[in-house]
Amino acid sequence: MNDPQFQYVQGQARETFPALLAAYEAESRAAVAAESCVLDVRYGPLERQTFDFFAARGRPRGTLAYFHAGYWQSRDKSTFRFIAPAFIAAGLNVALVNYPLCPDVSLAELVDATRASVPAIRAHAAAPGGASPPLVVAGHSAGGHIAVELALSRWPSAPDAIAGIAALSGILDLVPLVATTLNDRLRLDEAGAMACSPLHRVRGGMVPALIAVGGAETPAFLRQSQRLHETWTEAGNRSALRVEAEADHFSLLRQFASPGSALFASVLGLFD
């Protein structure tokens, strides 16, 4: 079925999702209790410009910044704190980032607001009087879009601000969303959707990218990740594409944050 509403909304739904979300939330509460963390660090004046920072044990090999899903209009970083413990055990700091939501801001304003998180996270992660460890930006679904937008951003004061990105089930071409109910809050016309589509702005000189998608996702989501991988490499950049055969849009995060998985190992490889 080629209907965008099915491809981007109904076709991604699973009966298992409510139970999986409840498990994520319970594990996230446990992560806060078990790990060294600082919650709701401000990176800008807007209410949702905050991040949670989970510190590595000992000297960190890097920092992983994570942007949550929710079609740019829902969800909160607190649900996804469960990803932190596995990466902490691998020697990383983890920052989970909130951002303003549509329609309180436009999508372009949302992306612009997230840019302030990069120097703020780097500053928070820096050792006293020392440099900040490498920063890899990861995101799921809408968060994958944000991760790519941050990679495309210019950082004149710190050209190496971002060391790599991991885009999980990202939505990189937003034009199909204009014909869906998601656009009730995004409020994009076709020109605006094109302007907010990082797929069409990839250039050479980009950081390495890890692109992952669940094999059980809709053809549209699989195609979005495949096209990003192709566009990234055709521009002369390094990219790896992983299709996690048994994963759907929601269970993909299990693979992402599971130390025994190939996807987890690929994320760590971005720090090498």
N, C-alpha and C positions, 0 to 999 in steps of 0.2 A: 504494500500500500504506500503510495507516494504522497499522500496527504500530509502536509507539514504538521498539522495538529497531532496526527498519530505518531509521526516520526520523532517529534521533539517533546511530546507530552504523554499521551495515553500509552504509546508503545513502549515507553520506558518504565511504566508502573509495574510493580511486582507485589503479590500478596504477602511476601515475606518482609517487605520493607518496614512496616510498623514495628515488628519484633526486632529487626536488625537495628533500627534507629534507637529503640529502647535499650538495646545492649550497648550501643555506642555511648549513649548518655550515662549509663551506669559505669562503664569502663572509664569514661572521662572524669567522673567524680572520683573514682579510685586513683586516677593518675594525679589529680591535684593533691590528694591525701598522701601519696607515696613519694612524690618528686619535689625537688627544690624549684619553686616557681614564683613568679611575680605576675599578678593578674591585672589586666586593664591598664597597661602602661599607655599613656597618651602619646600620639604622634601628630596631632593636629587639633584644631579648635572644634571640629564637628563632633557630635555626641558619640558616633560610632567609629571615630578614628582612634582605635585602641588596639593593643595586641597583648597577648599573654606570652611570657617568656619563661621557658623551661631551660634551666642551665645544665650543661653537660657536667659529668663528674670528672674533675681534673681538667687538664688543658684540652679545649675543644679542637677537633679537626676542622670544624666549620659550623655554620648555622643554616638550618633549614627553615625558611619562612613558608607558611601554608595559608592559602586563601580558600575559604570554604565555598561550597556549592549553594544553590538557591535561586538560580536564574536571575541574579542581580537584584532580587526583590524579597528575599526571605532568608531564614536560617541565621545561625550565630556561631561564632568560633567555639563557644563553650561545649557544643555537642561533639566537637572533633578533637578535644584534648587527648582522647584515647590513643591518638597516633604517636604521642610524644615518647612514652617509655622505651619503645623499641629503638628509636633513633638516639635517645639519650644513652642507652646501653652501647650503641655503636660509636659513641664519642662526639655526638653533635649537640649543640644548642638547638632548641626548637621554638619558633615564634609562630603563634596562631593569630591571624590578623582579621579583625573586623573592618568593615568599610560601610559608608553610607549606602542606603538602598534606594532604588527607584520605587515610586515616583517622587520621593522627597528630593532627589537630585536627578538630573539627566544622566544617561549612561556615560557620556563624555565627561561630565563632572565627577562621576563616581571613579572612573579610571584616573582622572587627574588627582583626586584625593588620595588614592592608594600610593601614588609616587612618593609622597612624604614618608611613607612607612620604611622605605629602603634605607635612607640615611639614619633614621631613628633606630631601626633594628641594628644596623651596623655599629652605631655609637653605643647602644646598650650592651652589645656583645664584646666590645673592645676591652682588652685588659687595661688596667690603669697605666696610662702613659705609653700604651702599645697600640699596635695595629689591630684592626678587626679581622677575625678569621673569614675565610671565603663564605660567601652567601649564595645559596641556591634557592630559587623561588619555585615553589610547587603550588599547584592549584587543581581543583576538581570541578569539572563542568564550567559554570560561570567563573570559578576561580582559575581554571585553566586558561580561559580567555584573558584574565587579569595578568597571569604569569607571562603570557606572550606579549601583552601590551607593555609590561615593565621591561622585558628584554628589548623591545623596540625603542624604548625611551632613551633619550640622550642624557648622559651623566657627566657634564663637562668638568665638574670638580673631582670626580672619581670615576675615570673610565672603566675601571675594573670593579665597579660597585656590585655587579652580579656575575657570578662564576658560571652559572648554568641554570636551566629551567627544567621542570618536570610538569608537563601538561597532561592531566588525566581526564579523559573523556571531554576534552575542551570543545567549546562552541566558538569557532574562529571566523566563520562566515555567517553573519547575522541576518542577511537578507531573507532567508526562509522564515525567520521568526515573525516577520511583519504580518504574515497571514495566519498567525496563531493567537490564542487567548493570552499568551505571555506578553503580547504587545499592548494589552490593556494598561499595563503599568510601565512598560518600557517606552511607549509612545514614540516609536520610530517610524519615519517614512522610509521609502526605499533608499533615498540618498543618504539619510542619517544612518541607516543600518550599514550601508557600504562604508561610510566614513568610520564607523566603529568596528569594522571587521579587520583584525590584524592579518588575516590570511592574505589580504591584498596589498600589504605593505612590507612584506618580508624583503630584506636586502642582504647583501653580503656583509661579512664581518660580525655576524651574530654569535652569541655564546652557544656552547653545545646544548642540544635539546634532547630530552627523553620524552617520548610521546607514547602514551599508553591508553588503551581502550579495552572494554570488556567484549569478549567474543559474542556474548549473548545480548548485546545492545542492538538498537535498531540500525538498519543500513545507513541512515543519515548520520548517526554518530560515528559509525565506523568510517564512513567516507570523509567526515570532517578531519579525523585524526590522520587518515592516509594522505589527504591533500596537504595538510600541514607538513608532514614528513617529506613529501615530495617537493613542496615549495622550498622548505628549509635547505634541503640538499641541493636542489637545482641552483640555488643562490650561492652555493659554495660553502655552506655551513655544515657542521657535524650534527647528525641527528640519528637517533635509534628509535625504531617503532616496535612496540610490544603489543600484541593482541592476546589478552589473557583469556584463554578459550572458555573457561567455565564461569567467568565473572559477568555479572550484569552491571548496570550503571551504579548501583549502590554497594554491591559486595566487592567491587574493585578496590575499595579502600582497605579491605581485609588483606589483599595481596600487597598493597602499598606499604602497610605497616606490619607485615609479618616477616621476622628476621630470616626465616628459612626460604622465602620466596625469591624467585629470579628478579621480580620487579623491585623488591627491596634492595637487592644487590646492585641493580642498575642505578638506583637512586644514589647509593653510596659511591658508585663509580663516577658520578658527576663531581665529586670532591677530589678525585685523583689528579 
